[in-house]
Amino acid sequence: MIFWKRVKQAINDLWYPRSVTVGKPVETQELANRIARESTVSPADTHAVLRALPNIMADFMKESRAVHFEGLGWFRYTTVSAGNGVATKEEVSSDQITGLRVQFTPDRTRNMSGGYTRALIADEGITFMEWLGKESDETQVPEEDTEEGTGSDGSFG
Protein backbone atom coordinates (compact mmCIF):
# COMPACT_ATOMS: atom_id res chain seq x y z
CA MET A 1 0.00 0.00 0.00
CA ILE A 2 1.36 3.41 -0.97
CA PHE A 3 0.44 6.32 1.28
CA TRP A 4 -0.18 9.82 -0.02
CA LYS A 5 -1.07 13.19 1.47
CA ARG A 6 -2.56 16.45 0.23
CA VAL A 7 0.03 19.14 -0.49
CA LYS A 8 -0.50 22.71 -1.71
CA GLN A 9 2.15 23.92 -4.16
CA ALA A 10 3.31 27.47 -3.45
CA ILE A 11 4.27 28.07 -7.09
CA ASN A 12 0.71 27.79 -8.45
CA ASP A 13 -1.44 27.63 -5.30
CA LEU A 14 -2.97 24.29 -6.38
CA TRP A 15 -3.34 21.07 -4.41
CA TYR A 16 -1.80 17.72 -5.39
CA PRO A 17 -1.39 14.25 -3.91
CA ARG A 18 2.21 13.51 -2.85
CA SER A 19 3.55 10.10 -1.83
CA VAL A 20 4.60 9.61 1.78
CA THR A 21 7.22 7.21 3.10
CA VAL A 22 6.61 5.98 6.62
CA GLY A 23 8.50 3.95 9.16
CA LYS A 24 12.17 3.11 9.33
CA PRO A 25 13.98 2.91 5.97
CA VAL A 26 15.07 -0.55 4.81
CA GLU A 27 18.82 -0.73 5.39
CA THR A 28 21.48 -2.84 3.69
CA GLN A 29 21.43 -5.61 6.30
CA GLU A 30 17.67 -6.07 5.96
CA LEU A 31 18.05 -6.28 2.17
CA ALA A 32 20.85 -8.82 2.61
CA ASN A 33 18.73 -10.94 4.96
CA ARG A 34 15.79 -10.97 2.53
CA ILE A 35 18.01 -11.83 -0.45
CA ALA A 36 19.66 -14.62 1.57
CA ARG A 37 16.25 -16.11 2.42
CA GLU A 38 15.35 -16.21 -1.28
CA SER A 39 18.69 -17.60 -2.47
CA THR A 40 21.41 -20.01 -1.39
CA VAL A 41 23.79 -17.22 -0.33
CA SER A 42 24.44 -16.46 3.35
CA PRO A 43 23.31 -13.12 4.83
CA ALA A 44 26.95 -12.20 5.53
CA ASP A 45 28.04 -12.86 1.94
CA THR A 46 25.03 -11.00 0.56
CA HIS A 47 25.69 -8.05 2.85
CA ALA A 48 29.34 -7.92 1.76
CA VAL A 49 28.35 -7.87 -1.92
CA LEU A 50 25.74 -5.15 -1.38
CA ARG A 51 28.26 -3.03 0.55
CA ALA A 52 30.82 -3.36 -2.26
CA LEU A 53 28.36 -2.54 -5.04
CA PRO A 54 28.29 1.31 -4.78
CA ASN A 55 32.09 1.64 -4.92
CA ILE A 56 32.38 -0.76 -7.83
CA MET A 57 29.63 1.04 -9.74
CA ALA A 58 31.33 4.40 -9.09
CA ASP A 59 34.64 3.00 -10.39
CA PHE A 60 33.01 2.01 -13.69
CA MET A 61 31.09 5.28 -13.98
CA LYS A 62 34.33 7.25 -13.40
CA GLU A 63 35.45 5.70 -16.70
CA SER A 64 32.41 7.36 -18.39
CA ARG A 65 30.64 4.02 -18.56
CA ALA A 66 26.99 3.39 -17.77
CA VAL A 67 26.16 0.54 -15.38
CA HIS A 68 23.21 -1.67 -16.28
CA PHE A 69 21.88 -3.62 -13.31
CA GLU A 70 19.67 -6.17 -15.07
CA GLY A 71 16.11 -6.08 -13.81
CA LEU A 72 16.70 -2.79 -12.00
CA GLY A 73 17.97 -0.24 -14.49
CA TRP A 74 20.76 1.97 -15.78
CA PHE A 75 23.04 4.27 -13.77
CA ARG A 76 25.26 6.95 -15.30
CA TYR A 77 26.83 10.26 -14.41
CA THR A 78 25.47 13.54 -15.75
CA THR A 79 27.19 16.89 -15.35
CA VAL A 80 25.75 20.15 -14.07
CA SER A 81 26.83 23.47 -15.52
CA ALA A 82 24.28 25.84 -13.98
CA GLY A 83 24.46 29.34 -15.40
CA ASN A 84 27.84 28.79 -17.01
CA GLY A 85 26.99 28.82 -20.69
CA VAL A 86 29.38 30.34 -23.24
CA ALA A 87 28.79 31.94 -26.65
CA THR A 88 30.90 29.66 -28.85
CA LYS A 89 31.74 25.99 -29.15
CA GLU A 90 35.45 26.77 -28.81
CA GLU A 91 34.92 28.35 -25.36
CA VAL A 92 33.36 25.20 -23.85
CA SER A 93 35.58 23.58 -21.22
CA SER A 94 35.39 21.34 -18.17
CA ASP A 95 35.79 24.46 -16.01
CA GLN A 96 32.08 25.10 -16.62
CA ILE A 97 31.10 21.91 -14.79
CA THR A 98 29.79 22.76 -11.32
CA GLY A 99 28.49 19.39 -10.22
CA LEU A 100 27.98 15.74 -10.93
CA ARG A 101 24.81 13.71 -10.52
CA VAL A 102 23.81 10.09 -10.88
CA GLN A 103 21.04 9.53 -13.42
CA PHE A 104 18.94 6.40 -12.89
CA THR A 105 16.68 5.01 -15.61
CA PRO A 106 14.64 1.98 -14.55
CA ASP A 107 14.53 -1.11 -16.75
CA ARG A 108 11.26 -1.82 -18.47
CA THR A 109 9.56 -4.96 -19.73
CA ARG A 110 6.69 -5.38 -22.15
CA ASN A 111 3.52 -6.49 -20.38
CA MET A 112 0.62 -8.58 -21.70
CA SER A 113 -1.37 -5.54 -22.88
CA GLY A 114 1.52 -4.37 -25.08
CA GLY A 115 2.56 -1.55 -22.76
CA TYR A 116 5.62 -1.40 -20.58
CA THR A 117 6.20 -1.94 -16.89
CA ARG A 118 9.14 -0.18 -15.30
CA ALA A 119 11.40 -1.94 -12.81
CA LEU A 120 10.35 -1.38 -9.19
CA ILE A 121 6.75 -0.69 -10.28
CA ALA A 122 4.50 -3.71 -9.79
CA ASP A 123 2.00 -4.57 -12.56
CA GLU A 124 -0.68 -5.18 -10.01
CA GLY A 125 -1.32 -5.17 -6.31
CA ILE A 126 -0.52 -1.50 -5.65
CA THR A 127 -3.19 0.36 -3.73
CA PHE A 128 -3.23 3.97 -2.61
CA MET A 129 -4.40 5.18 0.78
CA GLU A 130 -4.45 8.70 2.15
CA TRP A 131 -1.96 9.19 4.98
CA LEU A 132 -3.82 10.30 8.10
CA GLY A 133 -0.86 9.98 10.47
CA LYS A 134 1.29 12.71 11.94
CA GLU A 135 4.09 14.44 10.03
CA SER A 136 6.51 13.11 12.68
CA ASP A 137 5.65 9.53 11.65
CA GLU A 138 6.87 10.09 8.10
CA THR A 139 10.31 8.84 7.13
CA GLN A 140 12.74 11.64 6.46
CA VAL A 141 14.28 10.58 3.15
CA PRO A 142 16.91 12.90 1.63
CA GLU A 143 15.34 14.91 -1.19
CA GLU A 144 17.09 15.38 -4.52
CA ASP A 145 19.15 18.53 -4.88
CA THR A 146 16.92 21.16 -6.50
CA GLU A 147 19.79 23.28 -7.81
CA GLU A 148 18.93 24.58 -11.27
CA GLY A 149 21.19 23.36 -14.01
CA THR A 150 21.45 21.56 -17.28
CA GLY A 151 22.80 18.04 -17.39
CA SER A 152 25.26 16.94 -20.05
CA ASP A 153 22.34 15.29 -21.83
CA GLY A 154 20.35 18.54 -21.96
CA SER A 155 18.03 17.56 -19.12
CA PHE A 156 17.36 19.95 -16.29
CA GLY A 157 18.15 19.17 -12.66
C-alpha positions as CSV (number, residue, x, y, z in Angstrom):
1,M,0.0,0.0,0.0
2,I,1.4,3.4,-1.0
3,F,0.4,6.3,1.3
4,W,-0.2,9.8,0.0
5,K,-1.1,13.2,1.5
6,R,-2.6,16.4,0.2
7,V,0.0,19.1,-0.5
8,K,-0.5,22.7,-1.7
9,Q,2.2,23.9,-4.2
10,A,3.3,27.5,-3.5
11,I,4.3,28.1,-7.1
12,N,0.7,27.8,-8.4
13,D,-1.4,27.6,-5.3
14,L,-3.0,24.3,-6.4
15,W,-3.3,21.1,-4.4
16,Y,-1.8,17.7,-5.4
17,P,-1.4,14.2,-3.9
18,R,2.2,13.5,-2.8
19,S,3.5,10.1,-1.8
20,V,4.6,9.6,1.8
21,T,7.2,7.2,3.1
22,V,6.6,6.0,6.6
23,G,8.5,3.9,9.2
24,K,12.2,3.1,9.3
25,P,14.0,2.9,6.0
26,V,15.1,-0.6,4.8
27,E,18.8,-0.7,5.4
28,T,21.5,-2.8,3.7
29,Q,21.4,-5.6,6.3
30,E,17.7,-6.1,6.0
31,L,18.0,-6.3,2.2
32,A,20.8,-8.8,2.6
33,N,18.7,-10.9,5.0
34,R,15.8,-11.0,2.5
35,I,18.0,-11.8,-0.5
36,A,19.7,-14.6,1.6
37,R,16.2,-16.1,2.4
38,E,15.4,-16.2,-1.3
39,S,18.7,-17.6,-2.5
40,T,21.4,-20.0,-1.4
41,V,23.8,-17.2,-0.3
42,S,24.4,-16.5,3.3
43,P,23.3,-13.1,4.8
44,A,27.0,-12.2,5.5
45,D,28.0,-12.9,1.9
46,T,25.0,-11.0,0.6
47,H,25.7,-8.0,2.8
48,A,29.3,-7.9,1.8
49,V,28.3,-7.9,-1.9
50,L,25.7,-5.2,-1.4
51,R,28.3,-3.0,0.6
52,A,30.8,-3.4,-2.3
53,L,28.4,-2.5,-5.0
54,P,28.3,1.3,-4.8
55,N,32.1,1.6,-4.9
56,I,32.4,-0.8,-7.8
57,M,29.6,1.0,-9.7
58,A,31.3,4.4,-9.1
59,D,34.6,3.0,-10.4
60,F,33.0,2.0,-13.7
61,M,31.1,5.3,-14.0
62,K,34.3,7.2,-13.4
63,E,35.4,5.7,-16.7
64,S,32.4,7.4,-18.4
65,R,30.6,4.0,-18.6
66,A,27.0,3.4,-17.8
67,V,26.2,0.5,-15.4
68,H,23.2,-1.7,-16.3
69,F,21.9,-3.6,-13.3
70,E,19.7,-6.2,-15.1
71,G,16.1,-6.1,-13.8
72,L,16.7,-2.8,-12.0
73,G,18.0,-0.2,-14.5
74,W,20.8,2.0,-15.8
75,F,23.0,4.3,-13.8
76,R,25.3,7.0,-15.3
77,Y,26.8,10.3,-14.4
78,T,25.5,13.5,-15.7
79,T,27.2,16.9,-15.4
80,V,25.7,20.1,-14.1
81,S,26.8,23.5,-15.5
82,A,24.3,25.8,-14.0
83,G,24.5,29.3,-15.4
84,N,27.8,28.8,-17.0
85,G,27.0,28.8,-20.7
86,V,29.4,30.3,-23.2
87,A,28.8,31.9,-26.6
88,T,30.9,29.7,-28.8
89,K,31.7,26.0,-29.1
90,E,35.4,26.8,-28.8
91,E,34.9,28.3,-25.4
92,V,33.4,25.2,-23.9
93,S,35.6,23.6,-21.2
94,S,35.4,21.3,-18.2
95,D,35.8,24.5,-16.0
96,Q,32.1,25.1,-16.6
97,I,31.1,21.9,-14.8
98,T,29.8,22.8,-11.3
99,G,28.5,19.4,-10.2
100,L,28.0,15.7,-10.9
101,R,24.8,13.7,-10.5
102,V,23.8,10.1,-10.9
103,Q,21.0,9.5,-13.4
104,F,18.9,6.4,-12.9
105,T,16.7,5.0,-15.6
106,P,14.6,2.0,-14.6
107,D,14.5,-1.1,-16.7
108,R,11.3,-1.8,-18.5
109,T,9.6,-5.0,-19.7
110,R,6.7,-5.4,-22.1
111,N,3.5,-6.5,-20.4
112,M,0.6,-8.6,-21.7
113,S,-1.4,-5.5,-22.9
114,G,1.5,-4.4,-25.1
115,G,2.6,-1.5,-22.8
116,Y,5.6,-1.4,-20.6
117,T,6.2,-1.9,-16.9
118,R,9.1,-0.2,-15.3
119,A,11.4,-1.9,-12.8
120,L,10.3,-1.4,-9.2
121,I,6.7,-0.7,-10.3
122,A,4.5,-3.7,-9.8
123,D,2.0,-4.6,-12.6
124,E,-0.7,-5.2,-10.0
125,G,-1.3,-5.2,-6.3
126,I,-0.5,-1.5,-5.7
127,T,-3.2,0.4,-3.7
128,F,-3.2,4.0,-2.6
129,M,-4.4,5.2,0.8
130,E,-4.5,8.7,2.1
131,W,-2.0,9.2,5.0
132,L,-3.8,10.3,8.1
133,G,-0.9,10.0,10.5
134,K,1.3,12.7,11.9
135,E,4.1,14.4,10.0
136,S,6.5,13.1,12.7
137,D,5.6,9.5,11.6
138,E,6.9,10.1,8.1
139,T,10.3,8.8,7.1
140,Q,12.7,11.6,6.5
141,V,14.3,10.6,3.1
142,P,16.9,12.9,1.6
143,E,15.3,14.9,-1.2
144,E,17.1,15.4,-4.5
145,D,19.2,18.5,-4.9
146,T,16.9,21.2,-6.5
147,E,19.8,23.3,-7.8
148,E,18.9,24.6,-11.3
149,G,21.2,23.4,-14.0
150,T,21.4,21.6,-17.3
151,G,22.8,18.0,-17.4
152,S,25.3,16.9,-20.0
153,D,22.3,15.3,-21.8
154,G,20.4,18.5,-22.0
155,S,18.0,17.6,-19.1
156,F,17.4,20.0,-16.3
157,G,18.1,19.2,-12.7
